[in-house]
């Protein structure tokens, strides 16, 4: 339980799920909370430390998700993900991945995507779901029933509106504006207009102190694609010069377009390794310039190296006969910036359990020397999850005579096995005596499969004795 204080007053500022189940709520006086729950642990709130932590999380989100990220105090982050969500596989994967990564840090998070900052702010704080995505043009339908507290108004204003009988956003939206402005000032109308998108609410992106960034401002707005391309090339050249002074290469660069209507657009480009190649970086952005919508014109362009790493120039070998090494990083850069799933390599892991024996690594990661055991053959294609099959076989150690997979019955012509794989008892207690018996089988058409029986064929505690198909050989 986190306790806030103002003078002699002390109240609950934050509570975990256990405290909420006991009936405690934010705003409950501290003395009342102590009386309701014996032995309650209370910690004094530290707004300064909270704000510093929020800033660190915002900078992390800047490097991972979007070029336009800002703090939304006291407990939120706001991002403009247009032009960047495709790098995460789309809105749904981006949002679920964001929440899961916060959970991995021990933080509970709710996230929402909407047309406006105000709508996303309100939905993220009022929904019971971890993620909410509102389609374009559906903001009004999504926010009409939200409480007044979701409008980012002062507490005294909300209390006054409730006294007058207002309960939801829709109640205010259909009320004449003049009486509300006369009594509560212009902020009520402003927040409504921002939520419904009638007034733009630009995001002022956060920038770390050490960020390498260059900018170009224009006396007259620009908008022609060839003009934008020309100035982007200049920005790339300036950025590379600044990086060279610091001995750095860029891994992730953000182009932010400032339009005259006070709105921002952004493009993000990533590279597989640190680079300072002006022509290559220019190409990465030039390929996507058509996505920029200049509107009534662009008044400023800025280019920032969001992630920069040391780059050491390597002298080429002096041998007369040099080995030709194919550099695939340009291909990785092009494919990665097109969006969809991230590019990765599969590397071995020290585990006998097949589905745990691989993990994803960066495409340019160094080899660590790990290899898969080659005592038994492994299939070319390993299924994401073992699929249940119907099998005719003698227990405990005989291979199947036939099996049915995906509705097709196959007669086994040849078989090799069993290869026994034991459970990893140090991971889960249920694997203490669990085993699998794997067989390589070939059917009468020449196709080869990797199948296993869960259990040793004798003791039911070792497994269910059901059969599964886990892989296919080429």
PALUM-712336 format. One record per residue (C-alpha): residue in three letters; chain; y, x, z negated. Coordinates in Angstrom, 2 decimals, padded with zeros to 5 digits. Layout:
BEGIN
R   code   unit         Y         X         Z
R    ALA      A         Y         X         Z
...
//
This chain:
BEGIN
R   code   unit         Y         X         Z
R    UNK      A    000.00    000.00    000.00
R    UNK      A    003.38    001.44    001.06
R    UNK      A    006.35    000.45   -001.09
R    UNK      A    009.96    000.46    000.14
R    UNK      A    012.93    000.54   -002.17
R    UNK      A    016.60   -000.42   -002.02
R    UNK      A    018.42    000.18   -005.27
R    UNK      A    016.33   -001.43   -008.00
R    UNK      A    014.39   -003.65   -005.57
R    UNK      A    010.91   -002.59   -004.51
R    UNK      A    008.71   -004.46   -002.03
R    UNK      A    005.62   -004.02    000.14
R    UNK      A    006.59   -002.29    003.41
R    UNK      A    003.06   -001.87    004.82
R    UNK      A   -000.44   -002.93    003.84
R    UNK      A   -003.93   -002.15    005.14
R    UNK      A   -006.57   -004.75    006.00
R    UNK      A   -008.11   -004.67    002.53
R    UNK      A   -004.75   -005.50    000.95
R    UNK      A   -004.12   -008.30    003.44
R    UNK      A   -007.49   -009.86    002.60
R    UNK      A   -006.42   -009.92   -001.05
R    UNK      A   -003.37   -012.02   -000.14
R    UNK      A   -000.72   -009.30   -000.14
R    UNK      A    001.91   -009.43    002.59
R    UNK      A    004.77   -007.30    003.85
R    UNK      A    007.84   -008.28    001.82
R    UNK      A    005.89   -009.12   -001.33
R    UNK      A    007.73   -007.74   -004.41
R    UNK      A    005.97   -004.64   -005.76
R    UNK      A    005.72   -006.09   -009.28
R    UNK      A    004.04   -009.23   -007.94
R    UNK      A    001.61   -007.14   -005.89
R    UNK      A    000.62   -005.15   -008.98
R    UNK      A    000.10   -008.35   -010.93
R    UNK      A   -002.11   -009.85   -008.20
R    UNK      A   -004.32   -006.78   -007.70
R    UNK      A   -005.38   -004.59   -010.59
R    UNK      A   -005.53   -000.84   -009.88
R    UNK      A   -003.48   -001.18   -006.69
R    UNK      A   -002.65    002.17   -005.06
R    UNK      A    001.02    002.28   -004.09
R    UNK      A    002.76    005.00   -002.09
R    UNK      A    006.53    005.28   -001.71
R    UNK      A    007.72    004.82    001.87
R    UNK      A    009.15    007.88    003.64
R    UNK      A    011.19    006.59    006.62
R    UNK      A    012.27    010.10    007.65
R    UNK      A    008.69    011.36    007.86
R    UNK      A    007.62    008.15    009.64
R    UNK      A    010.33    008.62    012.26
R    UNK      A    009.32    012.26    012.78
R    UNK      A    005.69    011.21    013.28
R    UNK      A    006.74    008.51    015.71
R    UNK      A    008.69    011.12    017.67
R    UNK      A    005.62    013.36    017.90
R    UNK      A    003.51    010.45    019.13
R    UNK      A    006.17    009.57    021.70
R    UNK      A    006.23    013.12    023.03
R    UNK      A    002.45    013.04    023.28
R    UNK      A    002.62    009.77    025.24
R    UNK      A    005.23    011.36    027.53
R    UNK      A    002.81    014.15    028.44
R    UNK      A   -000.14    011.81    028.92
R    UNK      A    000.98    008.48    030.37
R    UNK      A    004.44    008.09    031.86
R    UNK      A    007.62    009.97    032.78
R    UNK      A    009.75    007.31    031.06
R    UNK      A    008.82    007.05    027.36
R    UNK      A    011.04    006.35    024.36
R    UNK      A    010.74    005.53    020.69
R    UNK      A    010.93    001.86    019.71
R    UNK      A    011.56    002.24    015.95
R    UNK      A    010.36    001.74    013.36
R    UNK      A    006.78    001.48    014.59
R    UNK      A    006.62    001.41    018.36
R    UNK      A    006.69    003.30    021.64
R    UNK      A    008.02    001.86    024.90
R    UNK      A    006.99    003.15    028.34
R    UNK      A    007.78    002.34    031.94
R    UNK      A    004.42    002.93    033.63
R    UNK      A    005.34    001.93    037.19
R    UNK      A    004.33    004.81    039.44
R    UNK      A    002.13    006.42    036.77
R    UNK      A   -000.52    003.87    035.71
R    UNK      A   -002.61    004.56    038.83
R    UNK      A   -003.28    008.06    037.44
R    UNK      A   -005.11    006.39    034.55
R    UNK      A   -007.20    004.09    036.75
R    UNK      A   -004.87    001.08    036.59
R    UNK      A   -003.18   -000.98    033.90
R    UNK      A   -006.31   -002.21    032.12
R    UNK      A   -007.96    001.20    031.82
R    UNK      A   -004.68    002.81    030.85
R    UNK      A   -004.01    000.29    028.07
R    UNK      A   -007.54    000.30    026.64
R    UNK      A   -007.65    004.08    026.80
R    UNK      A   -004.32    004.31    024.98
R    UNK      A   -005.51    002.08    022.13
R    UNK      A   -008.81    003.95    021.87
R    UNK      A   -007.08    007.31    021.70
R    UNK      A   -004.83    006.08    018.90
R    UNK      A   -007.92    004.79    017.10
R    UNK      A   -009.45    008.23    017.46
R    UNK      A   -006.42    009.60    015.59
R    UNK      A   -007.00    007.09    012.79
R    UNK      A   -004.20    004.77    013.90
R    UNK      A   -004.53    001.05    014.60
R    UNK      A   -002.52    000.08    017.67
R    UNK      A   -001.65   -003.04    019.67
R    UNK      A   -000.34   -002.62    023.22
R    UNK      A    001.14   -004.96    025.80
R    UNK      A    002.31   -004.74    029.41
R    UNK      A    005.02   -007.13    030.61
R    UNK      A    007.95   -007.26    033.02
R    UNK      A    010.50   -006.48    030.30
R    UNK      A    010.80   -004.27    027.25
R    UNK      A    011.62   -007.29    025.07
R    UNK      A    008.53   -009.24    026.14
R    UNK      A    006.18   -006.27    025.71
R    UNK      A    007.72   -005.51    022.29
R    UNK      A    007.20   -009.10    021.14
R    UNK      A    003.66   -009.54    022.48
R    UNK      A    002.39   -006.27    021.03
R    UNK      A    003.55   -007.30    017.55
R    UNK      A    002.48   -010.93    017.52
R    UNK      A   -000.95   -010.93    019.17
R    UNK      A   -004.28   -010.55    017.42
R    UNK      A   -005.72   -008.82    020.48
R    UNK      A   -005.49   -005.06    020.85
R    UNK      A   -004.29   -005.26    024.47
R    UNK      A   -002.30   -007.87    026.41
R    UNK      A   -001.34   -007.73    030.09
R    UNK      A    001.14   -010.27    031.43
R    UNK      A    001.23   -010.67    035.20
R    UNK      A    004.44   -010.21    037.15
R    UNK      A    006.65   -013.29    036.97
R    UNK      A    004.71   -014.80    034.05
R    UNK      A    006.94   -013.58    031.23
R    UNK      A    008.42   -016.97    030.33
R    UNK      A    005.00   -018.57    030.01
R    UNK      A    003.77   -015.73    027.79
R    UNK      A    006.69   -015.62    025.33
R    UNK      A    007.86   -019.24    024.95
R    UNK      A    005.68   -019.94    021.92
R    UNK      A    006.39   -016.68    020.14
R    UNK      A    008.21   -016.82    016.77
R    UNK      A    011.91   -016.05    016.44
R    UNK      A    011.10   -012.80    014.62
R    UNK      A    009.82   -011.37    017.92
R    UNK      A    013.34   -011.33    019.42
R    UNK      A    014.46   -008.12    017.64
R    UNK      A    017.22   -009.98    015.79
R    UNK      A    018.50   -009.12    012.29
R    UNK      A    016.55   -010.79    009.49
R    UNK      A    019.57   -012.80    008.35
R    UNK      A    020.06   -014.16    011.87
R    UNK      A    016.42   -015.23    012.07
R    UNK      A    016.69   -016.89    008.67
R    UNK      A    019.81   -018.77    009.78
R    UNK      A    018.17   -019.97    012.99
R    UNK      A    015.15   -021.22    011.05
R    UNK      A    017.43   -023.13    008.71
R    UNK      A    018.81   -024.95    011.75
R    UNK      A    015.31   -025.94    012.81
R    UNK      A    014.55   -023.31    015.45
R    UNK      A    010.99   -021.98    015.31
R    UNK      A    010.07   -020.44    018.66
R    UNK      A    011.63   -018.54    021.55
R    UNK      A    011.39   -021.69    023.69
R    UNK      A    013.51   -023.61    021.14
R    UNK      A    016.34   -021.13    021.62
R    UNK      A    015.87   -020.78    025.39
R    UNK      A    016.65   -024.49    026.03
R    UNK      A    019.59   -024.65    023.64
R    UNK      A    023.17   -024.36    024.97
R    UNK      A    024.40   -020.80    024.55
R    UNK      A    027.98   -021.44    023.37
R    UNK      A    027.19   -022.94    019.92
R    UNK      A    024.69   -020.15    019.19
R    UNK      A    027.18   -017.46    020.18
R    UNK      A    029.93   -019.09    018.12
R    UNK      A    027.80   -019.11    014.98
R    UNK      A    025.60   -015.98    015.31
R    UNK      A    027.46   -013.81    017.80
R    UNK      A    026.42   -012.60    021.26
R    UNK      A    023.24   -010.80    020.15
R    UNK      A    021.04   -013.94    020.29
R    UNK      A    021.90   -014.53    023.93
R    UNK      A    021.57   -010.83    024.75
R    UNK      A    018.04   -010.61    023.32
R    UNK      A    016.98   -013.77    025.17
R    UNK      A    018.34   -012.43    028.46
R    UNK      A    016.64   -009.08    027.93
R    UNK      A    013.30   -010.71    027.14
R    UNK      A    013.41   -012.94    030.22
R    UNK      A    014.68   -010.14    032.47
R    UNK      A    018.08   -011.63    033.22
R    UNK      A    019.78   -008.47    031.88
R    UNK      A    018.33   -005.02    032.51
R    UNK      A    017.37   -002.97    029.46
R    UNK      A    016.97    000.62    030.65
R    UNK      A    014.79    003.03    028.73
R    UNK      A    016.43    006.31    027.76
R    UNK      A    013.44    008.67    028.02
R    UNK      A    012.75    011.13    025.24
R    UNK      A    013.06    014.81    026.10
R    UNK      A    011.68    017.72    024.04
R    UNK      A    014.07    020.58    023.33
R    UNK      A    012.03    023.13    025.30
R    UNK      A    011.68    020.93    028.40
R    UNK      A    012.44    022.59    031.73
R    UNK      A    014.48    020.04    033.69
R    UNK      A    016.89    020.10    036.64
R    UNK      A    019.19    017.34    037.89
R    UNK      A    021.33    016.39    040.86
R    UNK      A    024.12    013.80    040.68
R    UNK      A    025.73    012.28    043.74
R    UNK      A    029.35    011.26    044.28
R    UNK      A    028.13    008.67    046.77
R    UNK      A    024.78    006.89    046.23
R    UNK      A    021.93    007.93    048.54
R    UNK      A    019.06    005.81    049.85
R    UNK      A    017.69    007.09    053.16
R    UNK      A    014.14    008.55    052.85
R    UNK      A    015.06    011.76    054.67
R    UNK      A    018.04    012.26    052.35
R    UNK      A    015.89    011.69    049.26
R    UNK      A    013.34    014.17    050.62
R    UNK      A    016.03    016.79    051.19
R    UNK      A    017.33    016.59    047.64
R    UNK      A    013.86    016.47    046.12
R    UNK      A    013.12    019.75    047.94
R    UNK      A    016.25    021.25    046.39
R    UNK      A    015.20    020.08    042.93
R    UNK      A    011.75    021.60    043.34
R    UNK      A    013.31    024.92    044.34
R    UNK      A    015.62    024.87    041.30
R    UNK      A    012.76    023.94    038.98
R    UNK      A    010.57    026.76    040.27
R    UNK      A    013.39    029.26    039.73
R    UNK      A    013.82    028.10    036.13
R    UNK      A    010.07    028.31    035.56
R    UNK      A    009.98    031.81    037.02
R    UNK      A    012.63    032.97    034.54
R    UNK      A    010.35    031.83    031.72
R    UNK      A    007.10    033.05    033.23
R    UNK      A    005.74    029.50    033.46
R    UNK      A    003.98    027.37    036.01
R    UNK      A    004.05    023.59    036.16
R    UNK      A    000.97    021.46    035.44
R    UNK      A    002.67    018.07    035.40
R    UNK      A    006.06    017.25    036.90
R    UNK      A    008.07    014.02    036.72
R    UNK      A    010.67    012.89    039.23
R    UNK      A    013.01    010.27    037.76
R    UNK      A    015.23    008.23    040.06
R    UNK      A    018.43    006.82    038.49
R    UNK      A    019.70    003.86    040.53
R    UNK      A    023.24    002.47    040.50
R    UNK      A    021.98   -000.81    039.00
R    UNK      A    021.12    001.13    035.80
R    UNK      A    017.37    001.02    036.39
R    UNK      A    014.90    003.90    036.60
R    UNK      A    011.99    004.69    038.87
R    UNK      A    009.59    007.54    038.36
R    UNK      A    006.95    009.54    040.17
R    UNK      A    004.47    011.85    038.46
R    UNK      A    002.57    014.70    040.10
R    UNK      A   -000.07    016.84    038.46
R    UNK      A   -001.77    020.09    039.40
R    UNK      A   -005.16    021.48    038.49
R    UNK      A   -003.68    024.82    037.43
R    UNK      A   -000.16    026.18    036.72
R    UNK      A    001.80    026.64    039.97
R    UNK      A    005.27    027.66    041.14
R    UNK      A    004.65    027.13    044.83
R    UNK      A    007.80    025.44    046.17
R    UNK      A    006.17    024.23    049.40
R    UNK      A    003.15    022.78    047.63
R    UNK      A    005.08    020.96    044.90
R    UNK      A    007.46    019.59    047.52
R    UNK      A    004.51    018.24    049.49
R    UNK      A    003.04    016.49    046.43
R    UNK      A    006.26    014.52    045.98
R    UNK      A    007.04    014.11    049.69
R    UNK      A    003.71    012.32    050.18
R    UNK      A    004.88    009.61    047.76
R    UNK      A    008.60    009.33    048.49
R    UNK      A    007.99    006.09    050.40
R    UNK      A    007.18    004.48    047.04
R    UNK      A    010.80    004.94    045.93
R    UNK      A    012.88    001.77    046.24
R    UNK      A    016.55    002.89    046.29
R    UNK      A    017.94   -000.66    045.94
R    UNK      A    021.74   -000.45    046.15
R    UNK      A    021.56    003.33    046.00
R    UNK      A    020.52    006.32    043.89
R    UNK      A    023.16    008.08    041.82
R    UNK      A    021.05    010.81    040.20
R    UNK      A    017.69    012.55    040.58
R    UNK      A    016.03    014.58    037.83
R    UNK      A    012.88    016.67    037.95
R    UNK      A    011.15    017.84    034.76
R    UNK      A    008.15    020.05    034.06
R    UNK      A    006.56    017.84    031.41
R    UNK      A    003.62    020.23    031.01
R    UNK      A    004.21    023.91    031.76
R    UNK      A    001.87    026.80    031.05
R    UNK      A    002.12    030.60    031.35
R    UNK      A    001.64    031.80    034.91
R    UNK      A    000.87    035.45    035.55
R    UNK      A    001.07    036.80    039.08
R    UNK      A   -002.26    038.40    039.98
R    UNK      A   -002.25    041.39    042.31
R    UNK      A   -004.67    041.06    045.20
R    UNK      A   -007.59    043.46    045.41
R    UNK      A   -007.06    046.67    047.37
R    UNK      A   -010.57    046.77    048.80
R    UNK      A   -010.79    046.91    052.58
R    UNK      A   -013.59    044.39    052.46
R    UNK      A   -012.62    041.45    050.29
R    UNK      A   -014.81    038.53    049.38
R    UNK      A   -013.51    035.21    050.67
R    UNK      A   -012.94    032.86    047.74
R    UNK      A   -012.24    029.25    048.62
R    UNK      A   -009.52    027.74    046.45
R    UNK      A   -010.21    024.02    046.05
R    UNK      A   -007.31    023.31    043.69
R    UNK      A   -005.06    021.97    046.50
R    UNK      A   -007.72    019.38    047.31
R    UNK      A   -008.03    018.51    043.62
R    UNK      A   -004.25    018.05    043.41
R    UNK      A   -004.13    015.74    046.43
R    UNK      A   -007.03    013.58    045.27
R    UNK      A   -005.82    013.48    041.67
R    UNK      A   -002.34    012.29    042.61
R    UNK      A   -003.69    009.48    044.73
R    UNK      A   -004.78    007.74    041.54
R    UNK      A   -007.99    006.06    040.50
R    UNK      A   -010.35    007.86    038.17
R    UNK      A   -009.60    011.36    037.02
R    UNK      A   -011.37    014.22    038.76
R    UNK      A   -013.85    016.11    036.62
R    UNK      A   -016.90    018.34    036.68
R    UNK      A   -020.16    017.81    034.84
R    UNK      A   -021.25    020.58    032.50
R    UNK      A   -024.41    021.10    030.41
R    UNK      A   -024.59    020.26    026.72
R    UNK      A   -027.20    021.61    024.30
R    UNK      A   -029.17    018.37    023.84
R    UNK      A   -032.70    017.36    024.78
R    UNK      A   -031.71    013.69    025.01
R    UNK      A   -030.89    013.31    028.73
R    UNK      A   -027.85    011.02    028.44
R    UNK      A   -026.32    013.43    025.90
R    UNK      A   -027.02    016.59    027.87
R    UNK      A   -023.88    016.39    030.04
R    UNK      A   -020.16    016.05    029.46
R    UNK      A   -017.04    015.97    031.58
R    UNK      A   -014.78    018.99    031.87
R    UNK      A   -011.67    019.78    033.89
R    UNK      A   -012.39    020.65    037.53
R    UNK      A   -010.97    024.16    037.12
R    UNK      A   -012.41    024.90    033.68
R    UNK      A   -014.11    028.28    033.25
R    UNK      A   -017.89    028.47    033.15
R    UNK      A   -019.26    028.89    029.64
R    UNK      A   -022.70    030.09    030.73
R    UNK      A   -024.56    027.01    029.48
R    UNK      A   -027.44    025.74    031.66
R    UNK      A   -029.94    022.92    031.57
R    UNK      A   -033.54    023.70    030.54
R    UNK      A   -035.77    024.05    033.58
R    UNK      A   -039.19    023.67    031.94
R    UNK      A   -039.56    020.24    033.51
R    UNK      A   -037.97    018.87    036.68
R    UNK      A   -034.91    016.66    036.28
R    UNK      A   -033.88    013.80    038.61
R    UNK      A   -031.04    014.14    041.08
R    UNK      A   -029.56    010.86    039.90
R    UNK      A   -029.55    009.90    036.23
R    UNK      A   -028.82    006.22    035.61
R    UNK      A   -025.87    005.40    033.35
R    UNK      A   -028.26    003.48    031.09
R    UNK      A   -032.08    003.43    031.18
R    UNK      A   -033.26    000.20    032.84
R    UNK      A   -036.15   -001.83    031.42
R    UNK      A   -039.25   -001.98    033.66
R    UNK      A   -042.60   -003.74    033.53
R    UNK      A   -045.50   -001.28    033.42
R    UNK      A   -049.29   -001.34    033.51
R    UNK      A   -050.58    001.73    031.66
R    UNK      A   -053.20    002.87    029.17
R    UNK      A   -051.94    004.00    025.80
R    UNK      A   -051.15    006.45    024.36
R    UNK      A   -050.82    009.27    026.90
R    UNK      A   -051.75    007.90    030.31
R    UNK      A   -049.13    007.54    033.04
R    UNK      A   -048.42    004.11    034.53
R    UNK      A   -050.71    002.67    037.17
R    UNK      A   -047.86    000.53    038.51
R    UNK      A   -044.39   -000.61    037.50
R    UNK      A   -041.87   -003.26    038.50
R    UNK      A   -038.21   -002.27    038.81
R    UNK      A   -035.41   -004.56    039.99
R    UNK      A   -037.93   -007.17    041.13
R    UNK      A   -040.05   -004.80    043.25
R    UNK      A   -043.57   -003.82    042.20
R    UNK      A   -044.52   -000.20    042.91
R    UNK      A   -047.99    001.33    042.78
R    UNK      A   -048.09    004.85    041.30
R    UNK      A   -049.83    007.35    043.55
R    UNK      A   -049.15    010.56    041.59
R    UNK      A   -047.78    011.30    038.12
R    UNK      A   -046.96    014.24    035.89
R    UNK      A   -046.43    014.14    032.14
R    UNK      A   -045.91    013.25    029.42
R    UNK      A   -042.90    015.35    028.43
R    UNK      A   -042.10    014.42    024.85
R    UNK      A   -038.46    014.33    023.77
R    UNK      A   -037.66    013.87    020.10
R    UNK      A   -034.70    012.01    018.63
R    UNK      A   -031.77    013.91    017.14
R    UNK      A   -032.21    013.08    013.47
R    UNK      A   -028.99    014.88    012.48
R    UNK      A   -026.98    012.34    014.47
R    UNK      A   -028.50    009.09    013.23
R    UNK      A   -031.11    008.27    010.63
R    UNK      A   -032.83    005.86    013.04
R    UNK      A   -033.81    008.83    015.22
R    UNK      A   -035.68    010.60    012.44
R    UNK      A   -039.12    009.90    013.95
R    UNK      A   -038.06    008.42    017.30
R    UNK      A   -039.66    009.89    020.42
R    UNK      A   -039.75    009.30    024.17
R    UNK      A   -042.58    010.23    026.54
R    UNK      A   -041.25    010.95    030.03
R    UNK      A   -043.29    010.90    033.26
R    UNK      A   -042.43    011.93    036.79
R    UNK      A   -044.12    009.35    039.04
R    UNK      A   -044.42    008.97    042.81
R    UNK      A   -045.10    005.61    044.41
R    UNK      A   -047.13    004.90    047.55
R    UNK      A   -044.00    005.20    049.74
R    UNK      A   -043.23    008.73    048.53
R    UNK      A   -040.30    007.86    046.27
R    UNK      A   -040.22    009.68    042.93
R    UNK      A   -038.87    008.32    039.65
R    UNK      A   -038.29    009.48    036.09
R    UNK      A   -039.58    006.93    033.58
R    UNK      A   -040.27    006.98    029.87
R    UNK      A   -041.98    005.03    027.14
R    UNK      A   -040.03    004.52    023.93
R    UNK      A   -042.41    005.64    021.19
R    UNK      A   -045.56    007.72    021.02
R    UNK      A   -047.87    004.88    022.06
R    UNK      A   -049.48    004.65    018.60
R    UNK      A   -046.96    004.27    015.79
R    UNK      A   -044.44    001.40    016.23
R    UNK      A   -041.96    003.22    014.00
R    UNK      A   -041.49    005.85    016.69
R    UNK      A   -040.20    003.32    019.22
R    UNK      A   -040.61   -000.13    020.77
R    UNK      A   -043.27    001.09    023.26
R    UNK      A   -041.27   -000.50    026.06
R    UNK      A   -040.89    001.35    029.34
R    UNK      A   -037.65    002.33    031.03
R    UNK      A   -036.58    003.94    034.32
R    UNK      A   -034.03    006.64    033.69
R    UNK      A   -033.62    008.58    036.93
R    UNK      A   -034.39    008.91    040.63
R    UNK      A   -035.39    012.09    042.45
R    UNK      A   -034.04    012.92    045.89
//
